[in-house]
Amino acid sequence: MDIVCGRRAGYRADRVGFQTRQCPARYPALAPTFAVIALLAVGSKGNVAGFREACLADFKTIPAYTAFLGACWLFIDKVDYRLAVLGGIAVWLVAALAIFLAPRYL
């Protein structure tokens, strides 16, 4: 059975349904779409301090995103991919709350 990967075909799957070769990544995983939108919105007001604060807030999300990817990577061996993503979201939520709420209580 051929698996279409983007526009390329020819990736073969074996009888139990596992893909024998990885599909090449077409788009980078770290697309800062929402960060760009937030920075454009804040920057359009002409407030330099607000822009810098938005940059710091965006920078703080990198550890939470890394925790999400790490959790997904660890969970995929143990559970279905949907549960792995849900587990990653749960880990991301805990990490994000810790990053943004910890300074209030310390």
MOBELJO-V777487 format. One record per residue. N is the residue number from 1. RES is the residue in one small letter. PHI is phi in whole degrees, 0 to 359 (* if undefined). NEAR is the number of other ideal C-beta (glycine too) atoms within 8 Angstrom. D_FIRST is the distance of its C-alpha to the first C-alpha in Angstrom with 1 decimal. Layout:
((N:RES:PHI:NEAR:D_FIRST) (N:RES:PHI:NEAR:D_FIRST))
//
This chain:
((1:m:*:4:0.0) (2:d:272:8:3.8) (3:i:249:10:6.6) (4:v:274:8:9.8) (5:c:240:8:12.7) (6:g:69:7:15.9) (7:r:252:3:15.9) (8:r:258:7:13.8) (9:a:250:7:10.3) (10:g:114:5:8.8) (11:y:284:13:8.4) (12:r:269:9:5.9) (13:a:244:10:5.8) (14:d:277:7:7.7) (15:r:292:3:8.5) (16:v:272:4:10.9) (17:g:98:5:9.0) (18:f:275:6:10.7) (19:q:283:8:9.8) (20:t:274:7:11.1) (21:r:232:6:12.9) (22:q:285:4:14.9) (23:c:288:9:14.8) (24:p:291:6:18.2) (25:a:288:6:20.8) (26:r:264:4:22.0) (27:y:232:5:25.1) (28:p:292:5:27.6) (29:a:285:6:27.9) (30:l:263:5:31.6) (31:a:270:6:32.2) (32:p:278:7:35.9) (33:t:301:6:35.8) (34:f:290:6:38.2) (35:a:295:9:40.4) (36:v:296:8:40.8) (37:i:298:8:41.7) (38:a:296:11:44.2) (39:l:292:12:45.8) (40:l:294:8:46.1) (41:a:294:8:47.7) (42:v:288:12:50.2) (43:g:294:8:50.9) (44:s:292:6:51.8) (45:k:276:7:54.7) (46:g:79:5:56.2) (47:n:263:7:56.6) (48:v:294:6:56.1) (49:a:295:6:56.5) (50:g:295:9:54.0) (51:f:296:11:51.5) (52:r:295:8:52.0) (53:e:295:9:51.7) (54:a:294:11:48.4) (55:c:297:9:47.2) (56:l:295:8:48.2) (57:a:295:9:46.5) (58:d:293:11:43.2) (59:f:295:7:43.7) (60:k:292:10:44.2) (61:t:278:11:40.7) (62:i:299:7:39.0) (63:p:298:9:39.6) (64:a:293:12:38.3) (65:y:294:10:35.1) (66:t:296:8:34.8) (67:a:296:12:35.4) (68:f:300:13:32.7) (69:l:296:10:30.1) (70:g:296:9:31.5) (71:a:294:14:31.4) (72:c:299:12:27.7) (73:w:297:7:27.0) (74:l:285:8:29.0) (75:f:284:12:27.9) (76:i:295:9:24.1) (77:d:287:4:24.5) (78:k:256:6:26.5) (79:v:225:7:25.3) (80:d:297:5:22.5) (81:y:299:6:21.9) (82:r:294:6:24.0) (83:l:291:9:26.8) (84:a:296:14:26.5) (85:v:292:9:27.0) (86:l:297:8:29.9) (87:g:296:12:31.5) (88:g:297:13:31.2) (89:i:295:9:33.0) (90:a:297:9:35.6) (91:v:294:12:36.3) (92:w:300:13:36.4) (93:l:297:8:39.0) (94:v:297:9:41.1) (95:a:295:12:41.1) (96:a:295:10:41.9) (97:l:296:8:44.7) (98:a:296:8:46.1) (99:i:292:11:46.1) (100:f:270:8:47.8) (101:l:262:8:50.0) (102:a:301:8:51.2) (103:p:299:6:53.7) (104:r:291:5:55.5) (105:y:258:5:56.2) (106:l:263:4:57.0))
//
